[in-house]
């Protein structure tokens, strides 16, 4: 497995944690490491009405991964947590597994809605780190290579309907492959002999998509979770927007910059509440692409502006389908279940949308996107 490095400045001590699926190395001084331990507050959350407020704080350091291969290969999957007659996961995981094992896929980018309410007796999201859904919806469904590689995760609205803190606690206390250290965090992937730098900024778009005063707590904990985490006022949203801008500005040396969220920014879907502020930041700071889900479709919007090229991807058809998307340049036929596969090599991002509705898996749309240096050559 690949080595993930939790890299901190002011190096004085090195502590190596042996994790189940990959190794993590922490470099820190004593005081700083103590603060990280306090931030992690490793504990189980058994009361579904309780949300630990520390998850609202962006993780204070970036996570680093190194891949020796000359390419970066990953799958983008969203809205996958409904294993039922109405939303069968079966075909999608099998198609993902076959592709991942054939191509050596290195990780999954999970864009949220991880656990749906399956029937009237069920609950939204998960209630704790011991919820049986971890096994029935994730561990028992995604097998082979999919059960070996990390799933870099953000939360969807259905995850917020219950104990959102439990999903983050699951990473810290149960299984680090479900990579979800905080609601906001940054990763750096380095691949190939030249150690090409890829920056990933994982954000929670729920706070930008839904206005607190318009939420209710009928049959879920959505509004109370917002309140408990301090997302019930505009100042909190401005603070998170500033954090996103800071991280984008800090990583302008990257050859690729990706932002990952749950809600789409294609067409009319970008007009919701604070969401409209994100494309402006993406254009200003040379974001290559934004990956999302939420609408249960496969959809793509190519870079529109020559001077501000950003590609927008929606991969929200992991277990459910919608009648319509957000009016992008391309959308999969109605009723399509599937996912997005991406491979980066030689300053090109090649992508393909995979239709896994039936056993006859096929690629229904493919194209490519240029690296930042090709859009913005050095003078």
DOSE-663449 format. One record per residue (C-alpha): residue number from 0; residue in one letter; x, y, z. Coordinates in steps of 0.25 Angstrom, whole numbers, plus 5000, padded with zeros to 4 digits. Example, Ala and Ser with C-alpha at 12.3 -4.5 7.8 and 13.67 -1.06 7.14 Angstrom:
// residues 2
rec i: 0; aa: A; x: 5049; y: 4982; z: 5031 .
rec i: 1; aa: S; x: 5055; y: 4996; z: 5029 .
//
This chain:
// residues 379
rec i: 0; aa: X; x: 5000; y: 5000; z: 5000 .
rec i: 1; aa: X; x: 5004; y: 5014; z: 4998 .
rec i: 2; aa: X; x: 5010; y: 5022; z: 5009 .
rec i: 3; aa: X; x: 5002; y: 5034; z: 5014 .
rec i: 4; aa: X; x: 5010; y: 5045; z: 5022 .
rec i: 5; aa: X; x: 5004; y: 5054; z: 5032 .
rec i: 6; aa: X; x: 5015; y: 5065; z: 5031 .
rec i: 7; aa: X; x: 5016; y: 5076; z: 5041 .
rec i: 8; aa: X; x: 5026; y: 5087; z: 5042 .
rec i: 9; aa: X; x: 5037; y: 5090; z: 5053 .
rec i: 10; aa: X; x: 5041; y: 5075; z: 5053 .
rec i: 11; aa: X; x: 5046; y: 5070; z: 5066 .
rec i: 12; aa: X; x: 5040; y: 5056; z: 5068 .
rec i: 13; aa: X; x: 5035; y: 5045; z: 5059 .
rec i: 14; aa: X; x: 5024; y: 5036; z: 5063 .
rec i: 15; aa: X; x: 5020; y: 5025; z: 5054 .
rec i: 16; aa: X; x: 5006; y: 5019; z: 5055 .
rec i: 17; aa: X; x: 5004; y: 5005; z: 5049 .
rec i: 18; aa: X; x: 4990; y: 5006; z: 5042 .
rec i: 19; aa: X; x: 4982; y: 4995; z: 5036 .
rec i: 20; aa: X; x: 4984; y: 4998; z: 5022 .
rec i: 21; aa: X; x: 4995; y: 5008; z: 5021 .
rec i: 22; aa: X; x: 5005; y: 5015; z: 5029 .
rec i: 23; aa: X; x: 5005; y: 5029; z: 5035 .
rec i: 24; aa: X; x: 5017; y: 5037; z: 5039 .
rec i: 25; aa: X; x: 5015; y: 5049; z: 5048 .
rec i: 26; aa: X; x: 5026; y: 5060; z: 5049 .
rec i: 27; aa: X; x: 5024; y: 5070; z: 5060 .
rec i: 28; aa: X; x: 5029; y: 5077; z: 5073 .
rec i: 29; aa: X; x: 5024; y: 5072; z: 5086 .
rec i: 30; aa: X; x: 5014; y: 5084; z: 5088 .
rec i: 31; aa: X; x: 5008; y: 5083; z: 5074 .
rec i: 32; aa: X; x: 5007; y: 5068; z: 5075 .
rec i: 33; aa: X; x: 4999; y: 5069; z: 5088 .
rec i: 34; aa: X; x: 4990; y: 5079; z: 5081 .
rec i: 35; aa: X; x: 4987; y: 5070; z: 5070 .
rec i: 36; aa: X; x: 4984; y: 5059; z: 5080 .
rec i: 37; aa: X; x: 4974; y: 5068; z: 5086 .
rec i: 38; aa: X; x: 4968; y: 5072; z: 5073 .
rec i: 39; aa: X; x: 4966; y: 5057; z: 5069 .
rec i: 40; aa: X; x: 4959; y: 5054; z: 5083 .
rec i: 41; aa: X; x: 4959; y: 5039; z: 5079 .
rec i: 42; aa: X; x: 4946; y: 5035; z: 5085 .
rec i: 43; aa: X; x: 4933; y: 5028; z: 5081 .
rec i: 44; aa: X; x: 4920; y: 5036; z: 5079 .
rec i: 45; aa: X; x: 4908; y: 5027; z: 5083 .
rec i: 46; aa: X; x: 4898; y: 5038; z: 5085 .
rec i: 47; aa: X; x: 4892; y: 5041; z: 5071 .
rec i: 48; aa: X; x: 4887; y: 5055; z: 5076 .
rec i: 49; aa: X; x: 4902; y: 5059; z: 5080 .
rec i: 50; aa: X; x: 4912; y: 5065; z: 5070 .
rec i: 51; aa: X; x: 4926; y: 5068; z: 5074 .
rec i: 52; aa: X; x: 4929; y: 5082; z: 5070 .
rec i: 53; aa: X; x: 4944; y: 5080; z: 5067 .
rec i: 54; aa: X; x: 4940; y: 5073; z: 5053 .
rec i: 55; aa: X; x: 4936; y: 5087; z: 5048 .
rec i: 56; aa: X; x: 4950; y: 5092; z: 5049 .
rec i: 57; aa: X; x: 4958; y: 5090; z: 5036 .
rec i: 58; aa: X; x: 4969; y: 5080; z: 5039 .
rec i: 59; aa: X; x: 4982; y: 5088; z: 5042 .
rec i: 60; aa: X; x: 4992; y: 5081; z: 5034 .
rec i: 61; aa: X; x: 4992; y: 5075; z: 5020 .
rec i: 62; aa: X; x: 4992; y: 5060; z: 5017 .
rec i: 63; aa: X; x: 5003; y: 5055; z: 5007 .
rec i: 64; aa: X; x: 5003; y: 5043; z: 4998 .
rec i: 65; aa: X; x: 5014; y: 5038; z: 4989 .
rec i: 66; aa: X; x: 5012; y: 5029; z: 4977 .
rec i: 67; aa: X; x: 5024; y: 5024; z: 4970 .
rec i: 68; aa: X; x: 5016; y: 5021; z: 4957 .
rec i: 69; aa: X; x: 5017; y: 5031; z: 4946 .
rec i: 70; aa: X; x: 5001; y: 5033; z: 4946 .
rec i: 71; aa: X; x: 4991; y: 5036; z: 4956 .
rec i: 72; aa: X; x: 4978; y: 5027; z: 4955 .
rec i: 73; aa: X; x: 4965; y: 5029; z: 4963 .
rec i: 74; aa: X; x: 4950; y: 5027; z: 4963 .
rec i: 75; aa: X; x: 4940; y: 5038; z: 4967 .
rec i: 76; aa: X; x: 4928; y: 5032; z: 4973 .
rec i: 77; aa: X; x: 4916; y: 5039; z: 4980 .
rec i: 78; aa: X; x: 4902; y: 5036; z: 4985 .
rec i: 79; aa: X; x: 4905; y: 5021; z: 4987 .
rec i: 80; aa: X; x: 4899; y: 5018; z: 5000 .
rec i: 81; aa: X; x: 4886; y: 5011; z: 4996 .
rec i: 82; aa: X; x: 4887; y: 4996; z: 4995 .
rec i: 83; aa: X; x: 4872; y: 4993; z: 4992 .
rec i: 84; aa: X; x: 4862; y: 4989; z: 4981 .
rec i: 85; aa: X; x: 4860; y: 5004; z: 4979 .
rec i: 86; aa: X; x: 4875; y: 5007; z: 4978 .
rec i: 87; aa: X; x: 4883; y: 4995; z: 4975 .
rec i: 88; aa: X; x: 4898; y: 4997; z: 4978 .
rec i: 89; aa: X; x: 4901; y: 4983; z: 4972 .
rec i: 90; aa: X; x: 4905; y: 4987; z: 4957 .
rec i: 91; aa: X; x: 4913; y: 4999; z: 4961 .
rec i: 92; aa: X; x: 4923; y: 4992; z: 4971 .
rec i: 93; aa: X; x: 4925; y: 4981; z: 4962 .
rec i: 94; aa: X; x: 4929; y: 4990; z: 4950 .
rec i: 95; aa: X; x: 4938; y: 4998; z: 4959 .
rec i: 96; aa: X; x: 4945; y: 4986; z: 4965 .
rec i: 97; aa: X; x: 4948; y: 4981; z: 4951 .
rec i: 98; aa: X; x: 4953; y: 4994; z: 4946 .
rec i: 99; aa: X; x: 4961; y: 4997; z: 4958 .
rec i: 100; aa: X; x: 4968; y: 4983; z: 4958 .
rec i: 101; aa: X; x: 4971; y: 4984; z: 4943 .
rec i: 102; aa: X; x: 4977; y: 4998; z: 4944 .
rec i: 103; aa: X; x: 4983; y: 4998; z: 4957 .
rec i: 104; aa: X; x: 4974; y: 5009; z: 4963 .
rec i: 105; aa: X; x: 4980; y: 5016; z: 4974 .
rec i: 106; aa: X; x: 4969; y: 5022; z: 4982 .
rec i: 107; aa: X; x: 4954; y: 5026; z: 4982 .
rec i: 108; aa: X; x: 4949; y: 5041; z: 4983 .
rec i: 109; aa: X; x: 4936; y: 5039; z: 4991 .
rec i: 110; aa: X; x: 4927; y: 5051; z: 4988 .
rec i: 111; aa: X; x: 4917; y: 5048; z: 4999 .
rec i: 112; aa: X; x: 4903; y: 5043; z: 5002 .
rec i: 113; aa: X; x: 4909; y: 5031; z: 5008 .
rec i: 114; aa: X; x: 4898; y: 5025; z: 5015 .
rec i: 115; aa: X; x: 4883; y: 5026; z: 5011 .
rec i: 116; aa: X; x: 4870; y: 5022; z: 5019 .
rec i: 117; aa: X; x: 4867; y: 5009; z: 5012 .
rec i: 118; aa: X; x: 4853; y: 5007; z: 5017 .
rec i: 119; aa: X; x: 4843; y: 5012; z: 5027 .
rec i: 120; aa: X; x: 4850; y: 5004; z: 5038 .
rec i: 121; aa: X; x: 4863; y: 5010; z: 5035 .
rec i: 122; aa: X; x: 4870; y: 5023; z: 5039 .
rec i: 123; aa: X; x: 4878; y: 5033; z: 5030 .
rec i: 124; aa: X; x: 4893; y: 5033; z: 5031 .
rec i: 125; aa: X; x: 4899; y: 5026; z: 5042 .
rec i: 126; aa: X; x: 4897; y: 5027; z: 5057 .
rec i: 127; aa: X; x: 4910; y: 5023; z: 5062 .
rec i: 128; aa: X; x: 4924; y: 5016; z: 5058 .
rec i: 129; aa: X; x: 4917; y: 5003; z: 5061 .
rec i: 130; aa: X; x: 4905; y: 5005; z: 5052 .
rec i: 131; aa: X; x: 4902; y: 4992; z: 5044 .
rec i: 132; aa: X; x: 4902; y: 5000; z: 5032 .
rec i: 133; aa: X; x: 4917; y: 5001; z: 5032 .
rec i: 134; aa: X; x: 4917; y: 4986; z: 5028 .
rec i: 135; aa: X; x: 4904; y: 4985; z: 5020 .
rec i: 136; aa: X; x: 4906; y: 4997; z: 5011 .
rec i: 137; aa: X; x: 4921; y: 4999; z: 5010 .
rec i: 138; aa: X; x: 4930; y: 4987; z: 5015 .
rec i: 139; aa: X; x: 4921; y: 4976; z: 5009 .
rec i: 140; aa: X; x: 4919; y: 4983; z: 4996 .
rec i: 141; aa: X; x: 4932; y: 4989; z: 4991 .
rec i: 142; aa: X; x: 4942; y: 4977; z: 4990 .
rec i: 143; aa: X; x: 4955; y: 4973; z: 4984 .
rec i: 144; aa: X; x: 4964; y: 4985; z: 4981 .
rec i: 145; aa: X; x: 4952; y: 4994; z: 4986 .
rec i: 146; aa: X; x: 4954; y: 4988; z: 5000 .
rec i: 147; aa: X; x: 4969; y: 4991; z: 5000 .
rec i: 148; aa: X; x: 4970; y: 5006; z: 4995 .
rec i: 149; aa: X; x: 4967; y: 5019; z: 5003 .
rec i: 150; aa: X; x: 4953; y: 5026; z: 5001 .
rec i: 151; aa: X; x: 4956; y: 5041; z: 5002 .
rec i: 152; aa: X; x: 4942; y: 5046; z: 5007 .
rec i: 153; aa: X; x: 4933; y: 5058; z: 5008 .
rec i: 154; aa: X; x: 4919; y: 5058; z: 5014 .
rec i: 155; aa: X; x: 4906; y: 5059; z: 5007 .
rec i: 156; aa: X; x: 4893; y: 5064; z: 5012 .
rec i: 157; aa: X; x: 4888; y: 5050; z: 5016 .
rec i: 158; aa: X; x: 4901; y: 5049; z: 5024 .
rec i: 159; aa: X; x: 4897; y: 5061; z: 5032 .
rec i: 160; aa: X; x: 4883; y: 5056; z: 5035 .
rec i: 161; aa: X; x: 4888; y: 5048; z: 5046 .
rec i: 162; aa: X; x: 4902; y: 5047; z: 5054 .
rec i: 163; aa: X; x: 4911; y: 5053; z: 5044 .
rec i: 164; aa: X; x: 4922; y: 5053; z: 5055 .
rec i: 165; aa: X; x: 4921; y: 5038; z: 5055 .
rec i: 166; aa: X; x: 4927; y: 5037; z: 5041 .
rec i: 167; aa: X; x: 4939; y: 5045; z: 5044 .
rec i: 168; aa: X; x: 4941; y: 5037; z: 5057 .
rec i: 169; aa: X; x: 4940; y: 5024; z: 5049 .
rec i: 170; aa: X; x: 4953; y: 5029; z: 5042 .
rec i: 171; aa: X; x: 4960; y: 5032; z: 5055 .
rec i: 172; aa: X; x: 4956; y: 5020; z: 5063 .
rec i: 173; aa: X; x: 4952; y: 5009; z: 5053 .
rec i: 174; aa: X; x: 4957; y: 5009; z: 5039 .
rec i: 175; aa: X; x: 4966; y: 5019; z: 5033 .
rec i: 176; aa: X; x: 4963; y: 5015; z: 5019 .
rec i: 177; aa: X; x: 4950; y: 5022; z: 5021 .
rec i: 178; aa: X; x: 4958; y: 5035; z: 5020 .
rec i: 179; aa: X; x: 4950; y: 5046; z: 5027 .
rec i: 180; aa: X; x: 4959; y: 5054; z: 5037 .
rec i: 181; aa: X; x: 4950; y: 5066; z: 5037 .
rec i: 182; aa: X; x: 4939; y: 5073; z: 5029 .
rec i: 183; aa: X; x: 4950; y: 5082; z: 5022 .
rec i: 184; aa: X; x: 4964; y: 5077; z: 5019 .
rec i: 185; aa: X; x: 4975; y: 5077; z: 5009 .
rec i: 186; aa: X; x: 4983; y: 5066; z: 5003 .
rec i: 187; aa: X; x: 4995; y: 5066; z: 4994 .
rec i: 188; aa: X; x: 4998; y: 5055; z: 4984 .
rec i: 189; aa: X; x: 5012; y: 5053; z: 4978 .
rec i: 190; aa: X; x: 5014; y: 5044; z: 4967 .
rec i: 191; aa: X; x: 5024; y: 5039; z: 4957 .
rec i: 192; aa: X; x: 5039; y: 5041; z: 4956 .
rec i: 193; aa: X; x: 5038; y: 5056; z: 4956 .
rec i: 194; aa: X; x: 5028; y: 5056; z: 4968 .
rec i: 195; aa: X; x: 5017; y: 5064; z: 4961 .
rec i: 196; aa: X; x: 5009; y: 5071; z: 4971 .
rec i: 197; aa: X; x: 4994; y: 5070; z: 4972 .
rec i: 198; aa: X; x: 4986; y: 5078; z: 4982 .
rec i: 199; aa: X; x: 4973; y: 5073; z: 4987 .
rec i: 200; aa: X; x: 4964; y: 5082; z: 4995 .
rec i: 201; aa: X; x: 4952; y: 5075; z: 5002 .
rec i: 202; aa: X; x: 4941; y: 5084; z: 5006 .
rec i: 203; aa: X; x: 4927; y: 5082; z: 5012 .
rec i: 204; aa: X; x: 4918; y: 5089; z: 5003 .
rec i: 205; aa: X; x: 4905; y: 5086; z: 5011 .
rec i: 206; aa: X; x: 4907; y: 5099; z: 5019 .
rec i: 207; aa: X; x: 4908; y: 5107; z: 5006 .
rec i: 208; aa: X; x: 4896; y: 5100; z: 4999 .
rec i: 209; aa: X; x: 4886; y: 5101; z: 5010 .
rec i: 210; aa: X; x: 4882; y: 5113; z: 5018 .
rec i: 211; aa: X; x: 4881; y: 5111; z: 5033 .
rec i: 212; aa: X; x: 4868; y: 5118; z: 5035 .
rec i: 213; aa: X; x: 4861; y: 5110; z: 5024 .
rec i: 214; aa: X; x: 4865; y: 5096; z: 5030 .
rec i: 215; aa: X; x: 4856; y: 5088; z: 5039 .
rec i: 216; aa: X; x: 4858; y: 5077; z: 5048 .
rec i: 217; aa: X; x: 4846; y: 5068; z: 5044 .
rec i: 218; aa: X; x: 4851; y: 5054; z: 5045 .
rec i: 219; aa: X; x: 4866; y: 5057; z: 5044 .
rec i: 220; aa: X; x: 4877; y: 5065; z: 5051 .
rec i: 221; aa: X; x: 4881; y: 5074; z: 5040 .
rec i: 222; aa: X; x: 4877; y: 5088; z: 5046 .
rec i: 223; aa: X; x: 4882; y: 5084; z: 5060 .
rec i: 224; aa: X; x: 4895; y: 5079; z: 5054 .
rec i: 225; aa: X; x: 4897; y: 5092; z: 5047 .
rec i: 226; aa: X; x: 4895; y: 5100; z: 5061 .
rec i: 227; aa: X; x: 4903; y: 5091; z: 5069 .
rec i: 228; aa: X; x: 4915; y: 5092; z: 5059 .
rec i: 229; aa: X; x: 4913; y: 5107; z: 5059 .
rec i: 230; aa: X; x: 4909; y: 5108; z: 5044 .
rec i: 231; aa: X; x: 4896; y: 5116; z: 5048 .
rec i: 232; aa: X; x: 4902; y: 5129; z: 5044 .
rec i: 233; aa: X; x: 4908; y: 5136; z: 5032 .
rec i: 234; aa: X; x: 4921; y: 5139; z: 5039 .
rec i: 235; aa: X; x: 4924; y: 5124; z: 5039 .
rec i: 236; aa: X; x: 4922; y: 5123; z: 5024 .
rec i: 237; aa: X; x: 4931; y: 5135; z: 5022 .
rec i: 238; aa: X; x: 4941; y: 5129; z: 5030 .
rec i: 239; aa: X; x: 4941; y: 5116; z: 5023 .
rec i: 240; aa: X; x: 4941; y: 5123; z: 5009 .
rec i: 241; aa: X; x: 4954; y: 5130; z: 5014 .
rec i: 242; aa: X; x: 4960; y: 5117; z: 5018 .
rec i: 243; aa: X; x: 4957; y: 5111; z: 5004 .
rec i: 244; aa: X; x: 4964; y: 5124; z: 4998 .
rec i: 245; aa: X; x: 4976; y: 5123; z: 5007 .
rec i: 246; aa: X; x: 4978; y: 5108; z: 5003 .
rec i: 247; aa: X; x: 4976; y: 5111; z: 4988 .
rec i: 248; aa: X; x: 4986; y: 5123; z: 4989 .
rec i: 249; aa: X; x: 4996; y: 5114; z: 4997 .
rec i: 250; aa: X; x: 4997; y: 5103; z: 4986 .
rec i: 251; aa: X; x: 4999; y: 5111; z: 4973 .
rec i: 252; aa: X; x: 5012; y: 5103; z: 4971 .
rec i: 253; aa: X; x: 5003; y: 5090; z: 4968 .
rec i: 254; aa: X; x: 5002; y: 5085; z: 4954 .
rec i: 255; aa: X; x: 4988; y: 5081; z: 4957 .
rec i: 256; aa: X; x: 4978; y: 5087; z: 4967 .
rec i: 257; aa: X; x: 4965; y: 5079; z: 4970 .
rec i: 258; aa: X; x: 4954; y: 5083; z: 4979 .
rec i: 259; aa: X; x: 4944; y: 5072; z: 4985 .
rec i: 260; aa: X; x: 4930; y: 5075; z: 4990 .
rec i: 261; aa: X; x: 4916; y: 5069; z: 4990 .
rec i: 262; aa: X; x: 4908; y: 5079; z: 4983 .
rec i: 263; aa: X; x: 4910; y: 5082; z: 4968 .
rec i: 264; aa: X; x: 4914; y: 5095; z: 4962 .
rec i: 265; aa: X; x: 4909; y: 5092; z: 4948 .
rec i: 266; aa: X; x: 4899; y: 5102; z: 4941 .
rec i: 267; aa: X; x: 4887; y: 5106; z: 4950 .
rec i: 268; aa: X; x: 4892; y: 5097; z: 4961 .
rec i: 269; aa: X; x: 4903; y: 5107; z: 4964 .
rec i: 270; aa: X; x: 4893; y: 5118; z: 4968 .
rec i: 271; aa: X; x: 4889; y: 5112; z: 4982 .
rec i: 272; aa: X; x: 4892; y: 5121; z: 4994 .
rec i: 273; aa: X; x: 4907; y: 5123; z: 4996 .
rec i: 274; aa: X; x: 4911; y: 5113; z: 4985 .
rec i: 275; aa: X; x: 4912; y: 5124; z: 4975 .
rec i: 276; aa: X; x: 4924; y: 5129; z: 4982 .
rec i: 277; aa: X; x: 4932; y: 5116; z: 4979 .
rec i: 278; aa: X; x: 4934; y: 5117; z: 4964 .
rec i: 279; aa: X; x: 4940; y: 5131; z: 4965 .
rec i: 280; aa: X; x: 4950; y: 5126; z: 4975 .
rec i: 281; aa: X; x: 4953; y: 5114; z: 4966 .
rec i: 282; aa: X; x: 4955; y: 5123; z: 4954 .
rec i: 283; aa: X; x: 4964; y: 5133; z: 4961 .
rec i: 284; aa: X; x: 4973; y: 5122; z: 4967 .
rec i: 285; aa: X; x: 4974; y: 5113; z: 4955 .
rec i: 286; aa: X; x: 4966; y: 5101; z: 4960 .
rec i: 287; aa: X; x: 4967; y: 5090; z: 4949 .
rec i: 288; aa: X; x: 4954; y: 5083; z: 4953 .
rec i: 289; aa: X; x: 4943; y: 5082; z: 4963 .
rec i: 290; aa: X; x: 4937; y: 5068; z: 4967 .
rec i: 291; aa: X; x: 4923; y: 5066; z: 4972 .
rec i: 292; aa: X; x: 4911; y: 5058; z: 4973 .
rec i: 293; aa: X; x: 4897; y: 5061; z: 4980 .
rec i: 294; aa: X; x: 4889; y: 5060; z: 4967 .
rec i: 295; aa: X; x: 4888; y: 5046; z: 4963 .
rec i: 296; aa: X; x: 4894; y: 5047; z: 4949 .
rec i: 297; aa: X; x: 4907; y: 5046; z: 4942 .
rec i: 298; aa: X; x: 4909; y: 5060; z: 4936 .
rec i: 299; aa: X; x: 4921; y: 5069; z: 4931 .
rec i: 300; aa: X; x: 4923; y: 5083; z: 4928 .
rec i: 301; aa: X; x: 4936; y: 5086; z: 4920 .
rec i: 302; aa: X; x: 4945; y: 5099; z: 4923 .
rec i: 303; aa: X; x: 4937; y: 5111; z: 4918 .
rec i: 304; aa: X; x: 4946; y: 5122; z: 4919 .
rec i: 305; aa: X; x: 4960; y: 5123; z: 4912 .
rec i: 306; aa: X; x: 4966; y: 5131; z: 4923 .
rec i: 307; aa: X; x: 4959; y: 5123; z: 4935 .
rec i: 308; aa: X; x: 4958; y: 5109; z: 4931 .
rec i: 309; aa: X; x: 4951; y: 5100; z: 4941 .
rec i: 310; aa: X; x: 4945; y: 5086; z: 4938 .
rec i: 311; aa: X; x: 4933; y: 5082; z: 4946 .
rec i: 312; aa: X; x: 4929; y: 5068; z: 4948 .
rec i: 313; aa: X; x: 4917; y: 5061; z: 4955 .
rec i: 314; aa: X; x: 4917; y: 5047; z: 4959 .
rec i: 315; aa: X; x: 4905; y: 5045; z: 4967 .
rec i: 316; aa: X; x: 4899; y: 5032; z: 4961 .
rec i: 317; aa: X; x: 4906; y: 5021; z: 4970 .
rec i: 318; aa: X; x: 4892; y: 5015; z: 4975 .
rec i: 319; aa: X; x: 4881; y: 5025; z: 4970 .
rec i: 320; aa: X; x: 4877; y: 5032; z: 4958 .
rec i: 321; aa: X; x: 4870; y: 5046; z: 4955 .
rec i: 322; aa: X; x: 4861; y: 5050; z: 4944 .
rec i: 323; aa: X; x: 4870; y: 5062; z: 4941 .
rec i: 324; aa: X; x: 4883; y: 5069; z: 4944 .
rec i: 325; aa: X; x: 4888; y: 5083; z: 4944 .
rec i: 326; aa: X; x: 4889; y: 5086; z: 4929 .
rec i: 327; aa: X; x: 4904; y: 5084; z: 4927 .
rec i: 328; aa: X; x: 4910; y: 5081; z: 4913 .
rec i: 329; aa: X; x: 4908; y: 5066; z: 4914 .
rec i: 330; aa: X; x: 4899; y: 5057; z: 4923 .
rec i: 331; aa: X; x: 4897; y: 5042; z: 4923 .
rec i: 332; aa: X; x: 4884; y: 5036; z: 4918 .
rec i: 333; aa: X; x: 4873; y: 5036; z: 4928 .
rec i: 334; aa: X; x: 4873; y: 5024; z: 4938 .
rec i: 335; aa: X; x: 4888; y: 5022; z: 4937 .
rec i: 336; aa: X; x: 4896; y: 5017; z: 4949 .
rec i: 337; aa: X; x: 4911; y: 5018; z: 4949 .
rec i: 338; aa: X; x: 4923; y: 5026; z: 4952 .
rec i: 339; aa: X; x: 4935; y: 5034; z: 4947 .
rec i: 340; aa: X; x: 4949; y: 5029; z: 4945 .
rec i: 341; aa: X; x: 4961; y: 5038; z: 4944 .
rec i: 342; aa: X; x: 4975; y: 5036; z: 4940 .
rec i: 343; aa: X; x: 4986; y: 5047; z: 4940 .
rec i: 344; aa: X; x: 4999; y: 5045; z: 4932 .
rec i: 345; aa: X; x: 5008; y: 5054; z: 4924 .
rec i: 346; aa: X; x: 5000; y: 5067; z: 4927 .
rec i: 347; aa: X; x: 4987; y: 5061; z: 4922 .
rec i: 348; aa: X; x: 4975; y: 5057; z: 4931 .
rec i: 349; aa: X; x: 4968; y: 5047; z: 4923 .
rec i: 350; aa: X; x: 4954; y: 5043; z: 4928 .
rec i: 351; aa: X; x: 4943; y: 5034; z: 4925 .
rec i: 352; aa: X; x: 4929; y: 5033; z: 4930 .
rec i: 353; aa: X; x: 4925; y: 5018; z: 4932 .
rec i: 354; aa: X; x: 4911; y: 5013; z: 4931 .
rec i: 355; aa: X; x: 4909; y: 5001; z: 4940 .
rec i: 356; aa: X; x: 4894; y: 5000; z: 4940 .
rec i: 357; aa: X; x: 4894; y: 4986; z: 4934 .
rec i: 358; aa: X; x: 4905; y: 4975; z: 4933 .
rec i: 359; aa: X; x: 4909; y: 4981; z: 4920 .
rec i: 360; aa: X; x: 4918; y: 4992; z: 4926 .
rec i: 361; aa: X; x: 4922; y: 5002; z: 4916 .
rec i: 362; aa: X; x: 4929; y: 5016; z: 4914 .
rec i: 363; aa: X; x: 4918; y: 5026; z: 4910 .
rec i: 364; aa: X; x: 4927; y: 5039; z: 4910 .
rec i: 365; aa: X; x: 4941; y: 5041; z: 4910 .
rec i: 366; aa: X; x: 4950; y: 5054; z: 4908 .
rec i: 367; aa: X; x: 4962; y: 5060; z: 4914 .
rec i: 368; aa: X; x: 4967; y: 5073; z: 4922 .
rec i: 369; aa: X; x: 4980; y: 5080; z: 4922 .
rec i: 370; aa: X; x: 4989; y: 5082; z: 4934 .
rec i: 371; aa: X; x: 4991; y: 5096; z: 4939 .
rec i: 372; aa: X; x: 5005; y: 5099; z: 4932 .
rec i: 373; aa: X; x: 4998; y: 5096; z: 4919 .
rec i: 374; aa: X; x: 4987; y: 5107; z: 4922 .
rec i: 375; aa: X; x: 4997; y: 5116; z: 4928 .
rec i: 376; aa: X; x: 5011; y: 5114; z: 4922 .
rec i: 377; aa: X; x: 5022; y: 5121; z: 4929 .
rec i: 378; aa: X; x: 5027; y: 5134; z: 4921 .
//
